[in-house]
């Protein structure tokens, strides 16, 4: 038997590291600001159609209304009317008119450039919203924008009353991606923290055994060859005064500190079917300064017969440590 203070450390550490790397990748792509102009000029901008609902695209704007025409969610965002360049027809490029949802701050930047947009168009990145089907669409959008187009005398000039273009929906999607990245980062840090905690616990177990039994230093094989009790099926052992197991890294318990020890099984079910069973030895003690009032140590579960496999262990405890009760109930010897 060789000393292994890293038992269980690597799998937790590397899994946590993978989660953090995944978070970095998700975060990187969400922090990247799409180049709306390049998307548009590369011909990758999508037309306004029901099949493109909720898809991200780019829009080439050549004019914008000075004031918002619809207030959304009590001023969280606003709809402005924009003139945009439609796809080419037999008559060449034609202007279209559509609602653009954005914040007041972003709108102010575009409005400030309105007078120069004919010569220097602005390109915006956002999400196509089909107001009749999209669950995030503004309520009664079609009626509201129709009235706005009437006010601007644009209703007969290629105005679109069914769709609008939302910068805020694209931003929300990015926020969602960043939240996923944050969640992955947190999970990764938890696993890395658990890895170091596991190594600390395993290291403390080795240190406890070396302190109690100096002869074990450099000769851990004595743990099994000189064991009072050994069961390689369940990974349950007794060496002098200590119980120990190597099932999930070295864990030890000084049985002289225990008032009672018993077996506990935890069943995991899915759809009413047992998928996994875990076994633990529970040590109860009045000495809270040692390892608390109750210490749970996992051992190998070998199926329904696990409790039967443990009966010789309980008999050994009852014989070697008469002050330690065995079994969950007083009337159950084992």
C-alpha positions as a Markdown table, in Angstrom:
| # | Residue | x | y | z |
|---|---|---|---|---|
| 1 | Unk | 0.0 | 0.0 | 0.0 |
| 2 | Unk | 1.5 | 3.3 | -1.1 |
| 3 | Unk | 0.7 | 6.8 | 0.3 |
| 4 | Unk | -1.6 | 8.8 | -2.0 |
| 5 | Unk | -2.6 | 12.1 | -0.6 |
| 6 | Unk | -4.0 | 13.1 | -4.0 |
| 7 | Unk | -6.7 | 10.4 | -4.1 |
| 8 | Unk | -9.9 | 12.1 | -5.4 |
| 9 | Unk | -8.1 | 15.4 | -5.9 |
| 10 | Unk | -7.2 | 15.2 | -9.5 |
| 11 | Unk | -10.7 | 14.3 | -10.8 |
| 12 | Unk | -12.3 | 17.1 | -8.9 |
| 13 | Unk | -9.6 | 19.6 | -9.8 |
| 14 | Unk | -9.5 | 18.9 | -13.5 |
| 15 | Unk | -13.3 | 18.8 | -13.8 |
| 16 | Unk | -13.5 | 22.2 | -12.1 |
| 17 | Unk | -10.8 | 23.4 | -14.4 |
| 18 | Unk | -12.7 | 22.2 | -17.5 |
| 19 | Unk | -15.8 | 24.0 | -16.2 |
| 20 | Unk | -13.8 | 27.2 | -15.8 |
| 21 | Unk | -12.3 | 26.8 | -19.3 |
| 22 | Unk | -15.8 | 26.3 | -20.7 |
| 23 | Unk | -16.9 | 29.5 | -18.8 |
| 24 | Unk | -14.1 | 31.4 | -20.4 |
| 25 | Unk | -15.1 | 30.2 | -23.9 |
| 26 | Unk | -18.7 | 31.1 | -23.3 |
| 27 | Unk | -17.7 | 34.5 | -21.9 |
| 28 | Unk | -15.3 | 35.2 | -24.7 |
| 29 | Unk | -18.0 | 34.7 | -27.4 |
| 30 | Unk | -20.5 | 36.8 | -25.4 |
| 31 | Unk | -18.1 | 39.6 | -24.8 |
| 32 | Unk | -17.3 | 39.8 | -28.5 |
| 33 | Unk | -19.3 | 42.6 | -30.1 |
| 34 | Unk | -20.6 | 41.5 | -33.5 |
| 35 | Unk | -19.5 | 43.7 | -36.4 |
| 36 | Unk | -22.9 | 44.7 | -37.8 |
| 37 | Unk | -21.3 | 46.4 | -40.8 |
| 38 | Unk | -19.3 | 43.4 | -41.8 |
| 39 | Unk | -22.3 | 41.1 | -41.3 |
| 40 | Unk | -24.4 | 43.3 | -43.6 |
| 41 | Unk | -21.7 | 43.8 | -46.2 |
| 42 | Unk | -21.0 | 40.1 | -46.3 |
| 43 | Unk | -24.6 | 39.5 | -47.2 |
| 44 | Unk | -25.4 | 37.7 | -44.0 |
| 45 | Unk | -28.1 | 40.0 | -42.9 |
| 46 | Unk | -31.5 | 38.3 | -42.7 |
| 47 | Unk | -34.7 | 39.5 | -44.3 |
| 48 | Unk | -37.8 | 40.2 | -42.1 |
| 49 | Unk | -39.8 | 37.0 | -42.3 |
| 50 | Unk | -41.6 | 34.8 | -39.9 |
| 51 | Unk | -38.9 | 32.1 | -40.4 |
| 52 | Unk | -36.3 | 34.5 | -39.0 |
| 53 | Unk | -38.2 | 35.4 | -35.9 |
| 54 | Unk | -35.9 | 35.7 | -32.8 |
| 55 | Unk | -32.8 | 35.4 | -35.0 |
| 56 | Unk | -30.0 | 37.9 | -34.7 |
| 57 | Unk | -29.1 | 40.0 | -37.7 |
| 58 | Unk | -27.7 | 43.4 | -38.9 |
| 59 | Unk | -29.5 | 46.5 | -40.1 |
| 60 | Unk | -28.2 | 49.3 | -42.3 |
| 61 | Unk | -29.9 | 52.5 | -41.0 |
| 62 | Unk | -30.1 | 55.7 | -43.1 |
| 63 | Unk | -32.4 | 57.8 | -40.9 |
| 64 | Unk | -34.1 | 57.7 | -37.4 |
| 65 | Unk | -37.0 | 59.6 | -35.8 |
| 66 | Unk | -35.9 | 62.4 | -33.5 |
| 67 | Unk | -38.3 | 61.1 | -30.7 |
| 68 | Unk | -39.5 | 57.7 | -29.6 |
| 69 | Unk | -42.9 | 56.6 | -30.9 |
| 70 | Unk | -43.5 | 53.8 | -28.3 |
| 71 | Unk | -42.5 | 53.6 | -24.7 |
| 72 | Unk | -41.8 | 50.0 | -23.5 |
| 73 | Unk | -41.9 | 48.8 | -19.9 |
| 74 | Unk | -42.3 | 52.3 | -18.4 |
| 75 | Unk | -39.2 | 53.6 | -20.1 |
| 76 | Unk | -36.8 | 50.7 | -19.9 |
| 77 | Unk | -36.6 | 50.8 | -23.7 |
| 78 | Unk | -38.2 | 52.7 | -26.6 |
| 79 | Unk | -39.2 | 52.2 | -30.2 |
| 80 | Unk | -37.9 | 54.6 | -32.8 |
| 81 | Unk | -38.8 | 54.6 | -36.4 |
| 82 | Unk | -35.8 | 54.0 | -38.6 |
| 83 | Unk | -35.3 | 54.1 | -42.4 |
| 84 | Unk | -33.2 | 51.2 | -43.5 |
| 85 | Unk | -31.9 | 49.8 | -46.7 |
| 86 | Unk | -34.0 | 47.0 | -48.1 |
| 87 | Unk | -32.6 | 44.2 | -50.2 |
| 88 | Unk | -32.1 | 45.1 | -53.8 |
| 89 | Unk | -35.0 | 44.9 | -56.3 |
| 90 | Unk | -35.3 | 45.4 | -60.0 |
| 91 | Unk | -35.3 | 49.1 | -59.2 |
| 92 | Unk | -32.2 | 48.9 | -57.1 |
| 93 | Unk | -31.9 | 49.4 | -53.4 |
| 94 | Unk | -35.1 | 50.7 | -51.8 |
| 95 | Unk | -35.7 | 52.2 | -48.3 |
| 96 | Unk | -37.9 | 50.5 | -45.8 |
| 97 | Unk | -39.3 | 51.7 | -42.5 |
| 98 | Unk | -39.4 | 49.7 | -39.3 |
| 99 | Unk | -39.4 | 50.0 | -35.5 |
| 100 | Unk | -36.1 | 49.8 | -33.7 |
| 101 | Unk | -36.1 | 48.9 | -30.0 |
| 102 | Unk | -33.3 | 50.3 | -28.0 |
| 103 | Unk | -32.5 | 52.1 | -24.8 |
| 104 | Unk | -32.7 | 55.9 | -24.6 |
| 105 | Unk | -28.9 | 56.2 | -24.3 |
| 106 | Unk | -28.3 | 54.1 | -27.4 |
| 107 | Unk | -31.0 | 56.0 | -29.2 |
| 108 | Unk | -29.4 | 59.4 | -28.4 |
| 109 | Unk | -26.2 | 58.3 | -30.0 |
| 110 | Unk | -28.0 | 57.4 | -33.3 |
| 111 | Unk | -30.2 | 60.5 | -33.2 |
| 112 | Unk | -27.1 | 62.7 | -32.9 |
| 113 | Unk | -26.0 | 61.2 | -36.3 |
| 114 | Unk | -29.4 | 61.4 | -38.0 |
| 115 | Unk | -28.4 | 64.4 | -40.2 |
| 116 | Unk | -25.4 | 62.6 | -41.7 |
| 117 | Unk | -26.9 | 59.1 | -42.0 |
| 118 | Unk | -27.8 | 59.4 | -45.7 |
| 119 | Unk | -24.1 | 59.7 | -46.5 |
| 120 | Unk | -22.8 | 57.8 | -43.6 |
| 121 | Unk | -25.2 | 55.0 | -42.7 |
| 122 | Unk | -25.1 | 53.4 | -39.3 |
| 123 | Unk | -25.1 | 49.6 | -38.8 |
| 124 | Unk | -26.8 | 48.0 | -35.8 |
| 125 | Unk | -26.9 | 44.5 | -34.5 |
| 126 | Unk | -30.0 | 43.1 | -33.0 |
| 127 | Unk | -32.8 | 40.5 | -33.1 |
| 128 | Unk | -35.7 | 40.2 | -35.5 |
| 129 | Unk | -39.0 | 40.2 | -33.7 |
| 130 | Unk | -42.2 | 38.9 | -35.3 |
| 131 | Unk | -44.8 | 40.7 | -33.2 |
| 132 | Unk | -47.6 | 38.2 | -33.9 |
| 133 | Unk | -45.7 | 35.1 | -32.7 |
| 134 | Unk | -42.7 | 36.1 | -30.5 |
| 135 | Unk | -43.4 | 35.6 | -26.8 |
| 136 | Unk | -41.2 | 38.5 | -26.0 |
| 137 | Unk | -42.9 | 40.8 | -28.4 |
| 138 | Unk | -44.4 | 44.2 | -27.3 |
| 139 | Unk | -48.1 | 43.8 | -26.7 |
| 140 | Unk | -50.3 | 45.3 | -29.4 |
| 141 | Unk | -47.2 | 46.3 | -31.3 |
| 142 | Unk | -48.8 | 46.3 | -34.7 |
| 143 | Unk | -51.6 | 48.7 | -33.6 |
| 144 | Unk | -49.2 | 51.0 | -31.9 |
| 145 | Unk | -46.6 | 51.2 | -34.7 |
| 146 | Unk | -49.4 | 51.5 | -37.3 |
| 147 | Unk | -50.6 | 54.7 | -35.6 |
| 148 | Unk | -47.0 | 55.9 | -35.4 |
| 149 | Unk | -46.4 | 55.4 | -39.1 |
| 150 | Unk | -49.6 | 57.3 | -39.8 |
| 151 | Unk | -48.3 | 60.2 | -37.7 |
| 152 | Unk | -45.2 | 60.3 | -39.9 |
| 153 | Unk | -47.1 | 59.7 | -43.2 |
| 154 | Unk | -45.1 | 56.5 | -43.7 |
| 155 | Unk | -47.8 | 53.9 | -43.7 |
| 156 | Unk | -47.9 | 53.6 | -47.5 |
| 157 | Unk | -44.1 | 53.9 | -47.9 |
| 158 | Unk | -42.9 | 50.4 | -47.3 |
| 159 | Unk | -43.5 | 50.6 | -43.5 |
| 160 | Unk | -43.4 | 47.2 | -41.7 |
| 161 | Unk | -46.1 | 46.9 | -39.0 |
| 162 | Unk | -45.5 | 43.2 | -38.2 |
| 163 | Unk | -41.8 | 43.1 | -37.4 |
| 164 | Unk | -39.4 | 45.2 | -35.4 |
| 165 | Unk | -35.7 | 45.1 | -34.8 |
| 166 | Unk | -34.6 | 44.9 | -31.1 |
| 167 | Unk | -31.1 | 45.7 | -29.9 |
| 168 | Unk | -32.2 | 44.9 | -26.3 |
| 169 | Unk | -33.2 | 41.3 | -27.1 |
| 170 | Unk | -29.7 | 40.7 | -28.5 |
| 171 | Unk | -28.3 | 42.3 | -25.3 |
| 172 | Unk | -30.5 | 40.1 | -23.2 |
| 173 | Unk | -29.2 | 37.0 | -25.0 |
| 174 | Unk | -25.6 | 38.1 | -24.3 |
| 175 | Unk | -26.5 | 38.6 | -20.6 |
| 176 | Unk | -27.9 | 35.1 | -20.6 |
| 177 | Unk | -24.7 | 33.8 | -22.0 |
| 178 | Unk | -22.7 | 35.7 | -19.4 |
| 179 | Unk | -24.9 | 34.3 | -16.6 |
| 180 | Unk | -24.2 | 30.8 | -18.0 |
| 181 | Unk | -20.5 | 31.6 | -17.9 |
| 182 | Unk | -20.7 | 32.9 | -14.3 |
| 183 | Unk | -22.6 | 29.7 | -13.3 |
| 184 | Unk | -19.9 | 27.5 | -14.9 |
| 185 | Unk | -17.2 | 29.6 | -13.2 |
| 186 | Unk | -18.9 | 29.2 | -9.8 |
| 187 | Unk | -19.3 | 25.5 | -10.3 |
| 188 | Unk | -15.7 | 25.1 | -11.4 |
| 189 | Unk | -14.5 | 27.0 | -8.3 |
| 190 | Unk | -16.6 | 24.8 | -6.1 |
| 191 | Unk | -15.1 | 21.6 | -7.6 |
| 192 | Unk | -11.6 | 23.0 | -7.3 |
| 193 | Unk | -12.4 | 24.0 | -3.7 |
| 194 | Unk | -13.7 | 20.5 | -3.0 |
| 195 | Unk | -10.5 | 19.0 | -4.6 |
| 196 | Unk | -8.3 | 20.9 | -2.1 |
| 197 | Unk | -10.6 | 20.1 | 0.8 |
| 198 | Unk | -10.4 | 16.4 | -0.2 |
| 199 | Unk | -6.6 | 16.5 | -0.3 |
| 200 | Unk | -6.6 | 18.2 | 3.1 |
| 201 | Unk | -8.8 | 15.5 | 4.6 |
| 202 | Unk | -6.8 | 12.6 | 3.1 |
| 203 | Unk | -3.6 | 14.2 | 4.2 |
| 204 | Unk | -5.0 | 14.7 | 7.8 |
| 205 | Unk | -5.9 | 11.0 | 7.8 |
| 206 | Unk | -2.3 | 9.9 | 7.0 |
| 207 | Unk | -1.0 | 12.3 | 9.6 |
| 208 | Unk | -3.3 | 10.9 | 12.2 |
| 209 | Unk | -2.2 | 7.3 | 11.5 |
| 210 | Unk | 1.5 | 8.3 | 11.5 |
| 211 | Unk | 1.1 | 10.1 | 14.8 |
| 212 | Unk | -0.7 | 7.2 | 16.4 |
| 213 | Unk | 1.5 | 4.5 | 14.8 |
| 214 | Unk | 5.0 | 5.7 | 13.9 |
| 215 | Unk | 5.9 | 2.3 | 12.5 |
| 216 | Unk | 3.6 | 3.0 | 9.5 |
| 217 | Unk | 6.0 | 5.7 | 8.1 |
| 218 | Unk | 7.5 | 4.2 | 5.0 |
| 219 | Unk | 5.7 | 0.9 | 5.6 |
| 220 | Unk | 2.0 | 1.4 | 5.0 |
| 221 | Unk | 1.6 | -2.3 | 4.0 |
| 222 | Unk | 1.4 | -3.0 | 7.8 |
| 223 | Unk | -2.1 | -1.5 | 7.7 |
| 224 | Unk | -3.3 | -4.6 | 5.9 |
| 225 | Unk | -0.8 | -7.3 | 6.8 |
| 226 | Unk | -1.2 | -6.5 | 10.6 |
| 227 | Unk | -4.9 | -5.5 | 10.4 |
| 228 | Unk | -7.1 | -6.7 | 13.2 |
| 229 | Unk | -9.9 | -7.0 | 10.6 |
| 230 | Unk | -9.8 | -6.7 | 6.8 |
| 231 | Unk | -12.4 | -6.9 | 4.2 |
| 232 | Unk | -11.3 | -6.2 | 0.7 |
| 233 | Unk | -14.9 | -6.4 | -0.6 |
| 234 | Unk | -16.2 | -3.4 | 1.3 |
| 235 | Unk | -12.8 | -1.7 | 1.9 |
| 236 | Unk | -13.3 | -1.9 | 5.6 |
| 237 | Unk | -10.3 | -2.4 | 7.9 |
| 238 | Unk | -9.3 | -2.2 | 11.6 |
| 239 | Unk | -5.7 | -1.5 | 12.5 |
| 240 | Unk | -5.1 | -1.5 | 16.3 |
| 241 | Unk | -7.5 | 1.2 | 17.6 |
| 242 | Unk | -8.4 | 2.7 | 14.2 |
| 243 | Unk | -11.0 | 1.9 | 11.6 |
| 244 | Unk | -9.8 | 2.9 | 8.1 |
| 245 | Unk | -11.0 | 2.6 | 4.5 |
| 246 | Unk | -9.3 | 3.5 | 1.2 |
| 247 | Unk | -12.5 | 3.4 | -0.8 |
| 248 | Unk | -12.5 | 7.2 | -1.6 |
| 249 | Unk | -9.1 | 8.1 | -0.3 |
| 250 | Unk | -7.8 | 7.2 | 3.1 |
| 251 | Unk | -10.3 | 7.9 | 5.9 |
| 252 | Unk | -9.8 | 6.9 | 9.5 |
| 253 | Unk | -11.6 | 6.9 | 12.8 |
| 254 | Unk | -10.3 | 6.1 | 16.3 |
| 255 | Unk | -12.8 | 3.5 | 17.4 |
| 256 | Unk | -12.0 | 4.2 | 21.1 |
| 257 | Unk | -13.6 | 7.6 | 20.6 |
| 258 | Unk | -16.9 | 6.0 | 19.3 |
| 259 | Unk | -19.9 | 5.4 | 21.4 |
| 260 | Unk | -21.7 | 3.6 | 18.6 |
| 261 | Unk | -21.1 | 2.5 | 15.0 |
| 262 | Unk | -23.7 | 1.4 | 12.5 |
| 263 | Unk | -24.2 | 0.9 | 8.7 |
| 264 | Unk | -26.3 | 3.4 | 6.7 |
| 265 | Unk | -27.4 | 3.0 | 3.1 |
| 266 | Unk | -28.5 | 5.8 | 0.8 |
| 267 | Unk | -30.5 | 4.9 | -2.2 |
| 268 | Unk | -30.7 | 7.1 | -5.3 |
| 269 | Unk | -33.8 | 6.7 | -7.4 |
| 270 | Unk | -34.9 | 8.0 | -10.8 |
| 271 | Unk | -38.5 | 7.5 | -11.9 |
| 272 | Unk | -39.1 | 5.2 | -9.0 |
| 273 | Unk | -36.2 | 2.9 | -10.0 |
| 274 | Unk | -33.1 | 2.6 | -7.8 |
| 275 | Unk | -30.1 | 3.6 | -9.8 |
| 276 | Unk | -27.4 | 3.7 | -7.2 |
| 277 | Unk | -26.9 | 2.7 | -3.5 |
| 278 | Unk | -24.1 | 4.2 | -1.3 |
| 279 | Unk | -23.0 | 2.7 | 2.0 |
| 280 | Unk | -21.6 | 4.6 | 5.0 |
| 281 | Unk | -20.4 | 3.7 | 8.4 |
| 282 | Unk | -21.7 | 6.1 | 11.0 |
| 283 | Unk | -19.6 | 6.8 | 14.1 |
| 284 | Unk | -21.3 | 8.5 | 17.1 |
| 285 | Unk | -19.2 | 10.0 | 19.8 |
| 286 | Unk | -19.4 | 12.0 | 23.0 |
| 287 | Unk | -16.0 | 13.5 | 22.2 |
| 288 | Unk | -17.0 | 16.4 | 19.9 |
| 289 | Unk | -13.4 | 17.7 | 19.9 |
| 290 | Unk | -12.3 | 14.6 | 17.8 |
| 291 | Unk | -14.5 | 14.5 | 14.7 |
| 292 | Unk | -17.7 | 15.9 | 16.0 |
| 293 | Unk | -20.7 | 14.1 | 17.4 |
| 294 | Unk | -21.4 | 12.2 | 14.2 |
| 295 | Unk | -19.0 | 11.1 | 11.5 |
| 296 | Unk | -20.0 | 9.5 | 8.2 |
| 297 | Unk | -17.5 | 7.6 | 6.2 |
| 298 | Unk | -18.2 | 6.1 | 2.9 |
| 299 | Unk | -17.4 | 2.4 | 2.2 |
| 300 | Unk | -17.9 | 0.3 | -0.9 |
| 301 | Unk | -21.5 | -0.9 | -1.4 |
| 302 | Unk | -21.6 | -4.4 | -2.8 |
| 303 | Unk | -25.4 | -4.6 | -3.3 |
| 304 | Unk | -28.2 | -5.9 | -1.1 |
| 305 | Unk | -25.8 | -8.1 | 0.7 |
| 306 | Unk | -23.6 | -5.3 | 2.0 |
| 307 | Unk | -25.0 | -5.4 | 5.5 |
| 308 | Unk | -24.3 | -9.2 | 5.6 |
| 309 | Unk | -20.7 | -8.5 | 4.6 |
| 310 | Unk | -20.3 | -6.1 | 7.5 |
| 311 | Unk | -21.5 | -8.5 | 10.2 |
| 312 | Unk | -18.0 | -9.8 | 10.8 |
| 313 | Unk | -16.7 | -6.2 | 11.2 |
| 314 | Unk | -19.4 | -5.5 | 13.7 |
| 315 | Unk | -18.5 | -8.6 | 15.7 |
| 316 | Unk | -14.8 | -7.6 | 15.6 |
| 317 | Unk | -15.7 | -4.2 | 17.0 |
| 318 | Unk | -17.9 | -5.7 | 19.7 |
| 319 | Unk | -15.1 | -8.0 | 20.7 |
| 320 | Unk | -12.2 | -5.6 | 20.5 |
| 321 | Unk | -14.0 | -2.5 | 21.7 |
| 322 | Unk | -16.6 | -3.6 | 24.3 |
| 323 | Unk | -17.4 | 0.1 | 25.2 |
| 324 | Unk | -18.6 | 0.8 | 21.6 |
| 325 | Unk | -22.1 | -0.3 | 20.7 |
| 326 | Unk | -22.8 | -1.6 | 17.3 |
| 327 | Unk | -26.0 | -1.4 | 15.2 |
| 328 | Unk | -28.5 | 1.3 | 14.8 |
| 329 | Unk | -30.8 | 0.2 | 17.6 |
| 330 | Unk | -30.1 | -1.0 | 21.1 |
| 331 | Unk | -32.0 | -4.3 | 20.5 |
| 332 | Unk | -30.1 | -4.9 | 17.2 |
| 333 | Unk | -26.7 | -6.4 | 18.1 |
| 334 | Unk | -25.4 | -6.0 | 14.6 |
